[in-house]
Amino acid sequence: MAFVGSGATAAGLALGAKLSGSAARVHAVGVCDSADIFHRDIDAILHDEMHIDDFRSRDILHLIEGFEGIGYALNTDHELAWLVRFARDNGVIFDPTYGLKGSAT
């Protein structure tokens, strides 16, 4: 599982899994933009810059939408309060840009 701001890290993980022969599929939570935008941008990198033409990003990467919040690196008071409460209760701290968006309820 990866959190996605630009798509580059998730694309790299998925590409590595694919090229290593792994059957694993990478799942990523988008913290901005839609899955369609991420796939378009990742496909452009794969094909235009890396010259990989035998698969598309949708073949190797599952993007989960709905966790964008109010914008990239922006948090609501509710999200930040959840972050503090969760850290206090569980000893786990999420970063507010990526991890919090995919975790806060």
Phi and psi in degrees as a GROMACS rama.xvg file:
@    title "Ramachandran Plot"
@    xaxis  label "Phi"
@    yaxis  label "Psi"
@TYPE xy
-130.833  156.63  ALA-2
-104.637  139.256  PHE-3
-116.574  122.421  VAL-4
-110.436  -42.5175  GLY-5
-115.83  -22.2486  SER-6
99.6484  -13.8259  GLY-7
-65.1173  -46.2154  ALA-8
-65.3169  -46.5096  THR-9
-62.2857  -40.0246  ALA-10
-63.4389  -41.2475  ALA-11
-63.9646  -42.43  GLY-12
-63.3855  -45.0268  LEU-13
-65.8604  -42.2452  ALA-14
-63.8383  -42.4072  LEU-15
-60.7969  -42.5481  GLY-16
-62.8907  -44.6002  ALA-17
-63.7208  -49.2217  LYS-18
-70.5189  -22.3346  LEU-19
-82.3889  -6.1859  SER-20
87.4581  5.52823  GLY-21
-70.2984  145.727  SER-22
-88.6653  -1.68083  ALA-23
-65.7696  145.199  ALA-24
-116.745  135.219  ARG-25
-84.3873  135.272  VAL-26
-112.866  134.782  HIS-27
-135.8  143.259  ALA-28
-101.954  120.568  VAL-29
-79.1373  132.326  GLY-30
-104.487  2.9108  VAL-31
-163.469  158.483  CYS-32
62.5972  171.028  ASP-33
-96.116  164.523  SER-34
-58.7441  -39.3381  ALA-35
-59.7646  -41.7386  ASP-36
-66.3703  -44.4965  ILE-37
-60.2326  -47.4263  PHE-38
-61.6947  -40.4144  HIS-39
-60.7431  -46.9166  ARG-40
-67.4482  -41.5775  ASP-41
-66.2529  -42.6998  ILE-42
-60.3159  -38.4952  ASP-43
-61.577  -42.3743  ALA-44
-65.8155  -47.0463  ILE-45
-58.5047  -44.9844  LEU-46
-90.9691  -44.7016  HIS-47
-79.0794  -36.0988  ASP-48
-102.212  -34.4948  GLU-49
-101.923  -10.3327  MET-50
57.9146  40.8256  HIS-51
-100.933  112.497  ILE-52
-116.508  2.32374  ASP-53
-95.3242  2.12986  ASP-54
-159.556  165.004  PHE-55
-112.383  162.977  ARG-56
-60.5753  -33.0185  SER-57
-63.5698  -21.9901  ARG-58
-74.9757  -23.1979  ASP-59
-123.025  -8.52139  ILE-60
-139.174  125.905  LEU-61
-103.318  117.522  HIS-62
-102.498  127.805  LEU-63
-101.048  125.908  ILE-64
-101.203  170.573  GLU-65
102.142  8.42242  GLY-66
-121.415  28.3175  PHE-67
-73.7639  -29.4808  GLU-68
64.1792  -143.539  GLY-69
-91.7764  0.0466979  ILE-70
143.48  166.878  GLY-71
-60.3553  127.328  TYR-72
62.7362  17.9113  ALA-73
-115.465  138.542  LEU-74
-131.072  149.384  ASN-75
-83.4744  163.778  THR-76
-60.7685  -36.9461  ASP-77
-61.8681  -45.1064  HIS-78
-62.7896  -43.3795  GLU-79
-67.1848  -37.7609  LEU-80
-64.6627  -40.3284  ALA-81
-62.1805  -42.4766  TRP-82
-57.5704  -47.7614  LEU-83
-65.1525  -45.393  VAL-84
-61.4584  -45.9089  ARG-85
-64.6349  -42.9067  PHE-86
-63.3303  -43.7857  ALA-87
-63.8211  -42.673  ARG-88
-79.5047  -27.9865  ASP-89
-121.436  -12.2132  ASN-90
73.9607  17.3246  GLY-91
-116.417  128.644  VAL-92
-112.893  124.822  ILE-93
-95.3661  145.622  PHE-94
-74.0385  142.972  ASP-95
-75.2234  -14.8999  PRO-96
-82.5824  -43.6996  THR-97
-113.483  -67.4438  TYR-98
-57.9122  -40.7964  GLY-99
-61.4074  -42.9854  LEU-100
-61.6275  -35.8573  LYS-101
-85.6603  -2.80258  GLY-102
-120.113  -34.1728  SER-103
-64.2958  143.293  ALA-104
